[in-house]
Amino acid sequence: MTGAPASAAGGPSGPQGAPASAGEGLPGTAASGAQGGTLPARAGKLAAAAVDQASVWNVANLLTMLRLLLVPAFVALMLADGGYDPAWRSLAWAAFAIAMITDLFDGHLARTYDLVTDFGKIADPIADKAIMGAALICLSSLGDLPWWVTIVILGRELGITLLRFLVIRYGVIPASRGGKLKTLTQGVAVGMYVLALTGWLASLRFWVMAAAVVLTVATGLDYVRQAIVLRRRGVAERTAVLEDSEA
């Protein structure tokens, strides 16, 4: 017993020697007819889609998912027992610190080991802004941080994200060193406010937050400048192409 149909082995399968079920032949055989060339291509696309789907569950995306799960956990710890218990605030700081550390690693891993996925492109910035926004809103609602600071920082982050989408047809605005320094300073400043600090450390966190606000505004204005330059360049290039095509 070969386990293969007679038509596949080359022997006759009917009284006239015709292949059985010609319409159901294997891809690439004479029985498959015109579909022989399309079925392997479809199978290849399905296989590629399966690979892409599986790649979502890579270590970089898992770290991003962890950050998303840490957001509600952080809020619960931050507001536990009225929001002023040092022990709960310390646990909230630990959750915030883990989220910020994983933010440093997931992007690096994705770029280094070619783990970039569409899910990661969308979920990573959402996770970043979710944990930072949750921390700022909690601090302001508890009266530890002025609301205008929260509004400035979150307004800048959301505004720049929207600006990136608006000019993406002309190009991508790369992350600058100032932007990375801003993110680091924001993380340190917010982390210091999450902890129940007293004495000179409480005074120090004020100045760290002040530096974070300055960097937030300065880098935001720089991104606006880059967006304007990028758009002008893109419009000029498109105009030149149209003029060349009409000439």
N, C-alpha and C positions, 0 to 999 in steps of 0.2 A: 504493500500500500504506500503510494507516494505522497498522499495528502494534497495533491494538486489536481485540478480539473483536467480533463482530457484535452480541452482546447489549449490550456496553458502548456501542456507537454508536447503539443504538436500533433496528437492523434485525432482521429475523427470522433465526433461526439453525436452524430446523428446518422440517419440512414443515408443521406447524400454526402456525408463527410463534411457538412458545414459546421462551423463552430456553434456551440449552444449559446443561446442568449446573446446574440451579437450586440444588442444594445447595451449589455452590461459587461462588456469586455474590459480587461485590465487596461489602465492608461498606458499608452505607448505601443499597444498591439494593433494589429490590423482591425480587430473587432471594435476598437474604440473610435475609429473613423476620425472625424474632424475634431473630436474632443480630446484626442490624445495629447495635443500640445498644450491645451489650456489647463487640463487637470493637474499636471505637475506644477504649473505656475501657481494655481490656486492653493495647492498643498504647501508650496513654499511660503506663500503669504500667510497661510494659517499657522505654519510653524514659526514664522518670524513674529507673528502677533502673540503666539504663546510664549515665546522667549521674552518679548517686551513685557508681557503681563507678569511673568515670573520675576523679572528684574525689579519690579516695584518693591519686592520684599528683600531689598538689600540692606546692608548695615547702615548706610547713610539715611535712607528713608525711615528705618526703624528708630534711629535717633531723633528724627524729625517728629515721628509719631509720639515718641516719649515726651518731647517738649510740649506737644499739644495736650497730652494727658496730664502733664504737670500743672497746666494753667488752672483748672478747677481745684486741684489739690492745694496749690499755692494760695488761692483765694480763701479756701476753707481754713487753712492754717493761719493765714494772716488775720482773719476776722474772728477766730475762735476766742471765746471768753472775753468778748468786747473789743478785741484787737490790741490790747495793751499788756498782755501777759508776756514777760520776757522769754519764757520757755517756748510758747507757741510761735513767737516771732522768730526765735532761733531756728525752729523747724521750717518755718516759711522761708527764711533766708537760705537754708540748705536746699530747698526745692528750687528757689530762684537761681542759686549758684549752679546747680546741676543743669538747669535749662540753659544758662549762659555758656557753660563749658561745652555742652553738646552742640551748641550753635557754632562753636569754633571748629569742632571736629567733623560734623556731617558734611559741610561744604568742602572741606579739604579732602575728605575721603572720596566724595563724589567726583571731584575733579581729578584726583590722583589715580584712582582705579577705574575711571570711566563708568561711574555709576549714576550719571546724570539721567534723570527721567522726567517726564512731563509732570508726574505727581510731585516730585521733589521741587521742581521749578515753582509750582503753585503753593505747595504746603510749607516750604521753608520760610519764605517771607511772612506768611500768615502766622506761623508759630513764633517767629521773632517778635512781631508787633503785638501778638496776643499776650505773651508773657510780660513784655515791657508795659503795655497798656494796662494790664490787670494790676501790676505793681503800682504804677503811678496813680491810677484811680483809687485803689485801696488806701494809699498813703494820703491822698487829698481828702478822701471821705472821712478818714480818721483825724484830720486836722494836722498831720505831720508835715505836709507839703502844700504850699499855696497852689490853688487851682490854676493860676495863670501859668505856672511852670508846666503842669500837666497838659494844658491846652497848647502851649507853644511846642512842646516836644511831640505830642501826638499829631498836632496839626501839621507840623513839618514832615513827619514820617508819612502820613497819609497823602499829603500834597505832593511830595516827591515821587511816591509810588504812582499816583495818578499821572504825573508829568511824564514818567518813563513810558507809560502806556500810550500817551498822546503822541510822543515823538518816535515811537519804536519803528514806524514806517520809514523814518530817515536814518535810523541807526540806534545803537545801544549806548547809553551813558554808563561808562565803566565806574566801578566803585573806586573812589580815590583814597589816598592815605589819610586825608583829613576825615573822610567818612568812617574809616575803620577806627581811627582814634576817637571819633565821636561816640561810636558804639561802645568802645571799651570804657570810656569815661562815664557814659550813661550807666553802664552796668555796675561800675564801682560805686558811683554816687547813689543809685537806687538801692544797691545792696547795703550800703552804710545806713540809709534811712530805714530800711526794713529792720535792721538790728536795733535793739533798744539801747543806743549808745548814750553815754553821759560824759560830762567833763569836756576836755579838749577834743576828744574824738567827735563829740556832737558839734563842736565849732568847726572842726576840719571838714565834716561832711557838707556843711553849708558851702564852703569854698569849692569843694569838688563838684557839687551840683551846679554852682555858678559857672565853673569852667565847662561843664557839660552843656549848659544852656547856650553859652557863647559859641561853642563848637557846633551845636545844633543849628543855630541861626546862620553862622558863617558858611558852613558846608551846604546848607539849604540854598543860600543865595548863589553859591558857586555852581550847584547843580542847575539852577534856573539859567545862569549864564551859559553853561554848556548846552542846555536844551535849546536856547535861542540860536546859538552858533550852529548847532547840528541841524536845526530846521532850516536856517538860511542856506546852509551849504547844500542840503538835500533839495530845496526848492530851486537853487541855482543850477544844480546838476540836471534836474528834470527839465528845466527850461532849455538848457543847452541841448539836451537830447532831442527835444521836440523841434527846436530850430534846425538841427542837423537833419532830422527826418523830413522836414518840409523843404529843405534846400534842394 
